[in-house]
Amino acid sequence: MYSNKLSAGNLAQLFSALLLLVGLAFASPVVGQSAASAAFNGWSSGQVRAGNCVGNVPSYDNSVVNNNGIASQFFPDFGGAGLLAAEDFTTGPADVSICSVTVPGVAFGGGTPASVNANTVRVIIYANAGGSPGAVIYQEDFAGSTVDPEADADLFIEPTTPMVLAGNTTYWMTVAPIMAIGTFGQWGWETNSTANGNQLHFQDTDGLLGGGPCAGAWGNANTDCGIGVSTEAAMMIMYNDLVVPCNEELNLGCIANLNVTLGNACTATITPQMVLTGSLGCADDIIVTVDGGSTDVVSGCGVHTYSVDVIQNGVVVYTCWGNVLAEDKTNPDVVCPADVSSIGATYQQQTYAGSIGATSPQLNMGNYSCFTDFFNPVPGNHSYSLITFTPSITDVYTFVGESNDFDVVLSLFQGDFNPGNPCQNIVGHVAVTFTQTFPSALTNIFNLGDLQRLSLPLVAGRSYTMMVSNANDGNLGNYTVRAFSDGSGTVSNFTAPAPVVFDLDLVCGDLEAIRFTSPRSWIVNANGTLDVVATRNTFFGGSQAALDAFLTKLGYTGIPVATDNCGQVLVTLSDVVATAGDCGDVTLSRTFTIRDRYNSACTGTPRTDVCTQTITFRKLVPSDLVLPPFTAPIECDEDFATDGNVGGPDDNPAASVVGYPWVITAFGFQDLAQSYCNYGASYSDEPRINVCSGTYKFRREWNIINWCNPGSSSIWNQLVKVADYTGPVLAGIPAAGYNISTSPFSCAANIAVPVPGVTDGNGCSSAFPTSWTVLAGGTTYFANGVYVLQNGVYVSQPAIVSAPIGDHTITICAEDDCGNETCVTRAVIVRDRIQPTASCDDQLNVSIGGGDTANGIEGIARIFAADVDEGSNDNCGPVTLEVRRNFWRNNTCDASASRFSPWGNFVDFYCCDIAKEITIELRVTDVAGNQNICWMVVTPEDKLNPFCYAPGPVTLTCAALPLTFPGNLTEAYANDFAATSAMMDLLFGGASGTDNCAVDTIVERTPNLQVNECGWGTITRRFEAWQVRPEGDVNGNGRIDLNEVYRS
């Protein structure tokens, strides 16, 4: 507790003094507790003294002494810490002021009764706060010789400053000598047991007694603090009456001209005592007003007027007036900013937050030379994430990758990232950031775990892709990439720029960004705020931009607080630079001078105040310096600056592309190009190692010199590779691949192997086709070949490959001079697209088959596809045959040449088709679905005679014949054959017939009559069923003849 304040000697002295004291009992005794109390000795003076008080106000009297004293003292030899007692008292009904305080005391702990006389006594009055001392409302220090002239430790105190107290109010009082314990011992405030208000309180302000509930807080001396004393501290307080009867004449007069000094608010209160003479106490009220207003306060410098009204018994009995000259005699005040050697540097930062996880794409980085570094990538697949962005302006951008979960690796590509050719378009890569020593300034600034910096000039409007990966395969988690522009540029797809503050040391290169080469001034209002308009127009030519730039520069190291009591002040700074040799710190002493009475009514010579701020700039140390990337890969066709002959004769990539040594300063990323502060750097390039056309490697040797610490100078080797990472481009190979048919005479396709057009992918070298491979089903090898140069033209050997039906692939490859290979795989679809051969029998005759039209059965003819086929076939396998016919009647006899029957295994012909030319089509389909059709024309015929049914035999007698029956039947037939035949049909029944198609008529032929003269015998009737031939009336005689019918 004491170690912050005391020397070892003082501490030992305190313990020695405390151990001598007795009379205190704490609940948990500790060394030195006896310092809190002492035995009482009563009133050494023998009586309680009274002051010369006004009026007759009853006193507060609790002055009996009958118990121990309690320590109440401030100890200068312990940093002013105190053991304090406080007693409460309550005023009477009227407001009063304290006239005197009498306190009995006792010396102990090595002290003598004369100790207080040689020191100072402090009286403190507190407001009451819930039964404990509260806020301090009065405090005054008194010379010990004044309050204890008898040197007996009893104190008689008469305040010199009015101590006005409200009536009927409880207050607390502390009386405590300010007295070194090591020299004068201790003083105790004697107590009694007469209860009067709240019990005695105690406080150990700084824990001198070792802590406890009363260390630094008020508590009940007995119940809280454990001090064995009575409940009250003895004292008597006498009061002054604030209202005194007056029996004097006024005899007043005004002072005509009064001089006053303005206070902190540039004001002064004019009191009656200041402007009146005479018996002021006999006035009931005196009203002073200033400048014709309603207040007694003078505000501002200059001559003011005042008026006084004296009131007695409610009547103005006297009025007078005069002048007041108000003057400002208070110095202005300026508080300098703290001395600085570092500042909070504001950078505009953009961020991109991402992660790599179990589902992120992966790349075996160790397989590609563009990802090698001082430490090669750990073998295995590394997960990565891609960020695509576009710069807003052409500028140098710095990217810092950070992660708490894995070591960050950054790679930058101009354009797209191609996972199939990951080195293509690369312009930068960093896996390890080196500094001259570790830890470095970087680890103090960017503290989110592992970090890498990639700083490159980027072109406005171009697309770039950043790959964020891990140095160790399997390490996954979140990452942050910060982006900074050397100027005002931004990159898309990152967060909007936001200020971020880094606490950075000021180094010697920062001096000109801080120093003002000539004095600069500005105007500040009395309250310390800047008068922007007046400053801008007076000192900055009316330019707000110039003022803002000044304030920004001044704000780097802090702006002083300048105030005045009365008005504006003029603040002027001047800088003086001092150096401690050329390797010591540079010190800038910035002096701020403040002058008041600027643009003010206050006259006279301005009053001033001065403060000086010290700004220190150190030299760079090795930990500040960050080295260029150990390896720097660049694609040969990327747009990068070259250095002419700076590093040698080869015009290699410039350091702005592959990296400078650099430092981060309070004013940006500073490349160490030649010289900066106490560091210098230069480089030389070893001769190129040419690998192939457009690809070369070289070693860049950086010489880094610290001329203030030559032993820390170093050589840094940087390996730069300008390489052709991009394979050739193949043209003339359709993206859809090849769709080829088999040949007409075999079930295989003959493929002419394509010869692609080949150009180099980046124009860095030449390129040519190399080989091709065909995989059956895309998996099984069955053919390959190479391209050879013949007569200046590349041709395939072999030129033709035979492939069966199926889905195959052909992979065609080309290389450039640097061995970059591009292979293009296309589908080769072989299908049977050859139609089968369709052959029809053109000698087919069709006759309608049998039927029985009498019973509703019509004859048909059914022709099967096989009947029509005459050897149809296909090159790849069996065929399917189908037939159809036109004039399909669809179960009607409504013929239509354009109406075909459905395809099927057969077609039918009907009687309606007889003598019609009907087309039969044969459709032949192979297993691939290819189809062909042949056709033939048939004319269906009906070659079947109709069938005739005679009426049944009839036997009857002559008597049964009707009377009309002819007696000579032969003659009757001869005379009217048709009538006779009809009669016979009526008598004996008619004939009927049937056919496969139709019976056109039943014809009765001449009967055979075998009847004798007696009229008995037989009559044989003969009938024929006729079907008219399709050709009809061939003779053209208008009737149907026998040769024109089928009959039976």
Secondary structure as GFF3:
##gff-version 3
##sequence-region A 1 1048
A	DSSP	alpha_helix	8	19	.	.	.	ID=ss1
A	DSSP	three_ten_helix	33	36	.	.	.	ID=ss2
A	DSSP	beta_strand	37	38	.	.	.	ID=ss3
A	DSSP	beta_strand	60	62	.	.	.	ID=ss4
A	DSSP	beta_strand	67	71	.	.	.	ID=ss5
A	DSSP	beta_strand	73	75	.	.	.	ID=ss6
A	DSSP	three_ten_helix	76	78	.	.	.	ID=ss7
A	DSSP	beta_strand	81	90	.	.	.	ID=ss8
A	DSSP	beta_strand	96	103	.	.	.	ID=ss9
A	DSSP	beta_strand	105	108	.	.	.	ID=ss10
A	DSSP	three_ten_helix	116	118	.	.	.	ID=ss11
A	DSSP	beta_strand	120	128	.	.	.	ID=ss12
A	DSSP	beta_strand	133	143	.	.	.	ID=ss13
A	DSSP	alpha_helix	144	147	.	.	.	ID=ss14
A	DSSP	beta_strand	155	157	.	.	.	ID=ss15
A	DSSP	beta_strand	164	165	.	.	.	ID=ss16
A	DSSP	beta_strand	170	178	.	.	.	ID=ss17
A	DSSP	alpha_helix	181	184	.	.	.	ID=ss18
A	DSSP	beta_strand	186	192	.	.	.	ID=ss19
A	DSSP	beta_strand	201	204	.	.	.	ID=ss20
A	DSSP	beta_strand	219	220	.	.	.	ID=ss21
A	DSSP	beta_strand	232	233	.	.	.	ID=ss22
A	DSSP	beta_strand	235	241	.	.	.	ID=ss23
A	DSSP	beta_strand	253	254	.	.	.	ID=ss24
A	DSSP	beta_strand	257	261	.	.	.	ID=ss25
A	DSSP	beta_strand	267	269	.	.	.	ID=ss26
A	DSSP	alpha_helix	272	275	.	.	.	ID=ss27
A	DSSP	beta_strand	276	277	.	.	.	ID=ss28
A	DSSP	three_ten_helix	280	282	.	.	.	ID=ss29
A	DSSP	beta_strand	285	290	.	.	.	ID=ss30
A	DSSP	beta_strand	297	299	.	.	.	ID=ss31
A	DSSP	beta_strand	302	312	.	.	.	ID=ss32
A	DSSP	beta_strand	315	327	.	.	.	ID=ss33
A	DSSP	beta_strand	333	335	.	.	.	ID=ss34
A	DSSP	beta_strand	342	356	.	.	.	ID=ss35
A	DSSP	beta_strand	362	363	.	.	.	ID=ss36
A	DSSP	three_ten_helix	365	367	.	.	.	ID=ss37
A	DSSP	three_ten_helix	369	371	.	.	.	ID=ss38
A	DSSP	beta_strand	382	389	.	.	.	ID=ss39
A	DSSP	beta_strand	395	403	.	.	.	ID=ss40
A	DSSP	beta_strand	408	414	.	.	.	ID=ss41
A	DSSP	beta_strand	426	430	.	.	.	ID=ss42
A	DSSP	alpha_helix	441	445	.	.	.	ID=ss43
A	DSSP	beta_strand	450	458	.	.	.	ID=ss44
A	DSSP	beta_strand	464	470	.	.	.	ID=ss45
A	DSSP	beta_strand	477	485	.	.	.	ID=ss46
A	DSSP	beta_strand	498	505	.	.	.	ID=ss47
A	DSSP	three_ten_helix	508	510	.	.	.	ID=ss48
A	DSSP	alpha_helix	511	514	.	.	.	ID=ss49
A	DSSP	beta_strand	520	524	.	.	.	ID=ss50
A	DSSP	alpha_helix	532	539	.	.	.	ID=ss51
A	DSSP	alpha_helix	544	555	.	.	.	ID=ss52
A	DSSP	beta_strand	561	563	.	.	.	ID=ss53
A	DSSP	beta_strand	569	579	.	.	.	ID=ss54
A	DSSP	beta_strand	586	595	.	.	.	ID=ss55
A	DSSP	beta_strand	608	617	.	.	.	ID=ss56
A	DSSP	three_ten_helix	622	624	.	.	.	ID=ss57
A	DSSP	beta_strand	631	635	.	.	.	ID=ss58
A	DSSP	alpha_helix	655	658	.	.	.	ID=ss59
A	DSSP	beta_strand	662	665	.	.	.	ID=ss60
A	DSSP	beta_strand	668	671	.	.	.	ID=ss61
A	DSSP	beta_strand	674	676	.	.	.	ID=ss62
A	DSSP	beta_strand	679	685	.	.	.	ID=ss63
A	DSSP	beta_strand	689	692	.	.	.	ID=ss64
A	DSSP	beta_strand	695	706	.	.	.	ID=ss65
A	DSSP	three_ten_helix	710	712	.	.	.	ID=ss66
A	DSSP	beta_strand	714	723	.	.	.	ID=ss67
A	DSSP	beta_strand	729	731	.	.	.	ID=ss68
A	DSSP	beta_strand	738	741	.	.	.	ID=ss69
A	DSSP	beta_strand	748	752	.	.	.	ID=ss70
A	DSSP	beta_strand	757	759	.	.	.	ID=ss71
A	DSSP	beta_strand	767	776	.	.	.	ID=ss72
A	DSSP	beta_strand	780	790	.	.	.	ID=ss73
A	DSSP	beta_strand	793	797	.	.	.	ID=ss74
A	DSSP	beta_strand	800	804	.	.	.	ID=ss75
A	DSSP	beta_strand	806	816	.	.	.	ID=ss76
A	DSSP	beta_strand	821	831	.	.	.	ID=ss77
A	DSSP	three_ten_helix	853	855	.	.	.	ID=ss78
A	DSSP	beta_strand	860	864	.	.	.	ID=ss79
A	DSSP	alpha_helix	865	868	.	.	.	ID=ss80
A	DSSP	beta_strand	879	885	.	.	.	ID=ss81
A	DSSP	beta_strand	906	910	.	.	.	ID=ss82
A	DSSP	three_ten_helix	911	913	.	.	.	ID=ss83
A	DSSP	beta_strand	918	926	.	.	.	ID=ss84
A	DSSP	beta_strand	931	938	.	.	.	ID=ss85
A	DSSP	beta_strand	947	949	.	.	.	ID=ss86
A	DSSP	three_ten_helix	958	960	.	.	.	ID=ss87
A	DSSP	alpha_helix	969	975	.	.	.	ID=ss88
A	DSSP	alpha_helix	977	988	.	.	.	ID=ss89
A	DSSP	beta_strand	992	994	.	.	.	ID=ss90
A	DSSP	beta_strand	1001	1011	.	.	.	ID=ss91
A	DSSP	beta_strand	1017	1028	.	.	.	ID=ss92
A	DSSP	three_ten_helix	1042	1044	.	.	.	ID=ss93
A	DSSP	beta_strand	1045	1047	.	.	.	ID=ss94
###
